[in-house]
Amino acid sequence: MSDYQQEERRNFAKANYIPLKEISEKDESNHGNVTSSFDERRYSVDEALKEIGLGLYHLKWIPIIAMSGFTQSSMVALASLLIISLQCQWNLNIPVQILLLFVLFFGSFPGSVLSGVLADKKGRKLSLILGQLLLLIFTVLSTISFNYVFFFIAYFFIGLAIGMLLHLSVVLLSEFSPPNFRTYSVLLFLLFWVLGSLFSTVVTYGLLNKHGWEIVTFVVAIPHIVISIFVLLVDESPRYLAISGQIAAAEQVLNRMSLQNNPDFEIVGKLEMRIENNRGSLGDVVGEEYRKNFGLLSVSLGLVGLIVYSSNTMIPYMLESNHCSHFNSTTYQVEKCKVSTPIFKDLSYINVSEIVMLPIFAVVNEVFGRLKTLRLLSVILVVSTFFLVFCLERTFFMVCLYIQRGSVQSLLLTLLIYTPECYPTHIRGAGCGLTTMFLFFGGLISSAMVYPVGVLHGFSHLALALTLAAVGTLVTVGFMDKETRGCDIS
């Protein structure tokens, strides 16, 4: 064999992750003709992503997809922050928070399920673009609401868009990322989610009292425009392209990824993926093979959603009144319809605590695996939420509140990492959509529970209910037995 042929053989083995011994056996049976082994080479999307690794392509597009979480959370947070102003402007005697958040989460139901099926049948990118544009349009329309009915209709469609975007962002991030980077892709999404809440808090603090909720909403909508433009440029998932029979298009995405990450590396061979015609079947999601995982994930996400959104919506009420002895300032001035500074200060601190804890438990995820992390976080959540029941002195109470918020967000992070890994590509959109619908169901229950339980009877009663939800989460994750850390997703 010539030196040139030997060099070609080594390069082929390196580029296509085939042991050199395997090619040597092919060479002996084919009289040193390396070209035939090139023709026989078949690779999967997982194999290609592993070999391509993390690079410039991912550093450009993963943050853009993750920034979709910024736009979603900014609107969820804004719904709670504008309650006082809306109730005062329209002189409503009804608990606006119940209706507004109920409408928001109710809209998320059809958005989550329908977009999941659409993502499996027509592609991830199309559904992501539709959701982002829908969010932008109705956020802007909400600023010109002439009465609360029009405002609530706008927020129904905002909820619809959020239901579409939450799980689609996570699915696309999981399918674009190399196996060892999936955790950190979803982490980036959750960090942008927290930053979106912080952004809404800061904008509301700076503009609400002087300029009104309309200007606040318009300013919050500005990042939506930028992100909507960038989302149009994102590639379709190579996994979806492959299972839908668009092999050439999938190879183009992988080659583009390879070229941008490492110009000297080239994927050689033919992409091989089983083509699935029965994509997006909800019957398969709840079928015998995936029924257990679907049930456990749905219950866990529902309970986590109840805790996440109850805490989000209760904190402004808690700071406004005197439900705990150390919160003795009045932040709601009826005659002026203004919100005072302390509420925004405390909300900002709580957001920062989430930013600190999320990266810590992302690393724990990679070191110890999904299941151990879920159980550890559930224990921390139970303990920290239980201490909130007693409304102890300010420092201890705030520390417990920070830990509770950070642990429940980290629990949500782990569940969002874990859920796409539990479903195969041809039903991943439908499976994640149907499963995350229960996250919004938890939010729906929280919208109806916070006012009668937390506001009318005190924060301790709500904290007790959330403690029971945390115990339920611990029991549910204890039954999970499928570890997916580092596994290929089919």
Secondary structure as GFF3:
##gff-version 3
##sequence-region A 1 490
A	DSSP	alpha_helix	3	16	.	.	.	ID=ss1
A	DSSP	alpha_helix	20	29	.	.	.	ID=ss2
A	DSSP	alpha_helix	34	40	.	.	.	ID=ss3
A	DSSP	beta_strand	42	43	.	.	.	ID=ss4
A	DSSP	alpha_helix	45	52	.	.	.	ID=ss5
A	DSSP	alpha_helix	56	66	.	.	.	ID=ss6
A	DSSP	alpha_helix	68	81	.	.	.	ID=ss7
A	DSSP	alpha_helix	83	89	.	.	.	ID=ss8
A	DSSP	alpha_helix	96	122	.	.	.	ID=ss9
A	DSSP	alpha_helix	124	142	.	.	.	ID=ss10
A	DSSP	alpha_helix	148	176	.	.	.	ID=ss11
A	DSSP	three_ten_helix	179	181	.	.	.	ID=ss12
A	DSSP	alpha_helix	182	211	.	.	.	ID=ss13
A	DSSP	alpha_helix	213	231	.	.	.	ID=ss14
A	DSSP	alpha_helix	238	243	.	.	.	ID=ss15
A	DSSP	alpha_helix	247	261	.	.	.	ID=ss16
A	DSSP	beta_strand	270	271	.	.	.	ID=ss17
A	DSSP	alpha_helix	282	285	.	.	.	ID=ss18
A	DSSP	alpha_helix	291	320	.	.	.	ID=ss19
A	DSSP	beta_strand	332	333	.	.	.	ID=ss20
A	DSSP	beta_strand	338	339	.	.	.	ID=ss21
A	DSSP	alpha_helix	341	368	.	.	.	ID=ss22
A	DSSP	alpha_helix	370	388	.	.	.	ID=ss23
A	DSSP	alpha_helix	394	421	.	.	.	ID=ss24
A	DSSP	alpha_helix	425	449	.	.	.	ID=ss25
A	DSSP	pi_helix	450	455	.	.	.	ID=ss26
A	DSSP	alpha_helix	456	457	.	.	.	ID=ss27
A	DSSP	alpha_helix	459	478	.	.	.	ID=ss28
###
